[in-house]
């Protein structure tokens, strides 16, 4: 009985202290292509403002901030900005952590 109690206390301590910061993760973007001004929707997890501060289109050394029009835990709607030239872009987020970091996402979209 005491062993079980100690085990439960240990597991509770690990679950409280061992939690890592949730990382935003995009899994898809629909539609996969669009023109300047079009709205696209990126889906995934941990995408609400608690985790994601800003969203960018990125290719090479060029990062273009997009206008987010709607943001939930599982999706972010954004418009393709006028600065975006035709091409294939990855999506990148700036986290809302105390020390923000850029994380390139494994999804891409095409600007026509």
C-alpha positions as CSV (number, residue, x, y, z in Angstrom):
1,X,0.0,0.0,0.0
2,X,2.8,2.5,0.9
3,X,4.6,1.5,-2.3
4,X,1.5,2.4,-4.4
5,X,1.1,5.7,-2.5
6,X,4.8,6.6,-3.2
7,X,4.4,5.6,-6.8
8,X,1.4,7.9,-7.2
9,X,3.2,10.8,-5.6
10,X,6.2,10.3,-7.9
11,X,4.0,10.1,-11.0
12,X,2.1,13.3,-10.0
13,X,5.4,15.1,-9.4
14,X,6.7,14.0,-12.8
15,X,3.6,15.1,-14.6
16,X,3.6,18.5,-13.0
17,X,7.3,19.3,-13.3
18,X,8.0,17.4,-16.5
19,X,5.6,19.2,-18.8
20,X,7.2,20.9,-21.8
21,X,6.0,24.0,-23.5
22,X,3.5,23.0,-26.2
23,X,4.9,23.6,-29.6
24,X,2.7,25.0,-32.5
25,X,2.5,22.5,-35.3
26,X,0.8,23.1,-38.7
27,X,-0.2,19.9,-40.6
28,X,-1.9,21.4,-43.7
29,X,-2.9,24.5,-45.5
30,X,-6.0,24.9,-47.6
31,X,-6.3,25.8,-50.4
32,X,-2.7,25.0,-51.2
33,X,-2.3,28.0,-53.5
34,X,-3.7,31.5,-53.9
35,X,-3.2,35.0,-55.1
36,X,-2.4,38.2,-53.2
37,X,-5.3,39.0,-51.0
38,X,-6.7,35.5,-50.9
39,X,-7.4,33.9,-47.5
40,X,-5.8,30.5,-46.7
41,X,-6.3,28.3,-43.6
42,X,-3.5,26.5,-41.9
43,X,-4.6,23.6,-39.6
44,X,-2.8,21.8,-36.9
45,X,-2.5,22.0,-33.1
46,X,-1.4,24.7,-30.5
47,X,-2.1,27.4,-33.0
48,X,-4.0,29.9,-30.8
49,X,-2.6,33.2,-29.6
50,X,-1.3,31.5,-26.4
51,X,1.3,29.8,-28.6
52,X,1.6,31.7,-31.9
53,X,2.3,35.4,-32.0
54,X,2.9,35.9,-35.7
55,X,2.8,34.0,-39.0
56,X,5.1,34.4,-42.0
57,X,5.6,33.1,-45.5
58,X,9.2,32.2,-45.9
59,X,11.5,31.2,-48.7
60,X,15.3,31.3,-48.6
61,X,16.2,34.5,-46.7
62,X,12.9,36.2,-47.3
63,X,10.3,36.3,-44.6
64,X,6.9,38.0,-45.2
65,X,4.6,38.6,-42.3
66,X,1.0,37.7,-43.1
67,X,-2.2,39.3,-41.7
68,X,-4.0,36.8,-39.5
69,X,-7.7,37.2,-39.8
70,X,-8.8,34.4,-37.4
71,X,-6.9,32.2,-34.9
72,X,-8.1,29.2,-32.9
73,X,-6.3,26.3,-31.2
74,X,-6.5,24.2,-34.4
75,X,-6.4,26.7,-37.2
76,X,-5.1,30.1,-38.4
77,X,-6.7,32.0,-41.3
78,X,-4.5,34.5,-43.0
79,X,-4.3,36.6,-46.2
80,X,-1.5,36.5,-48.7
81,X,0.1,39.9,-48.4
82,X,0.8,42.3,-51.4
83,X,4.6,41.9,-50.9
84,X,4.5,38.1,-51.7
85,X,5.9,37.4,-55.2
86,X,4.8,34.3,-57.0
87,X,6.5,31.2,-55.7
88,X,6.3,28.3,-53.3
89,X,6.6,29.3,-49.6
90,X,6.9,27.5,-46.3
91,X,4.8,28.7,-43.3
92,X,6.7,29.9,-40.2
93,X,5.4,30.9,-36.8
94,X,6.9,33.2,-34.2
95,X,6.0,31.7,-30.8
96,X,4.4,33.6,-28.0
97,X,6.8,32.3,-25.4
98,X,8.7,34.5,-23.0
99,X,11.7,34.1,-25.3
100,X,10.0,34.0,-28.8
101,X,11.5,31.8,-31.5
102,X,10.8,31.2,-35.2
103,X,9.7,27.7,-36.1
104,X,9.4,26.8,-39.8
105,X,6.4,24.5,-40.3
106,X,6.3,21.4,-42.5
107,X,3.6,22.9,-44.8
108,X,3.9,24.9,-47.9
109,X,1.7,27.0,-50.1
110,X,2.1,28.5,-53.6
111,X,1.5,32.2,-54.4
112,X,0.3,32.5,-58.0
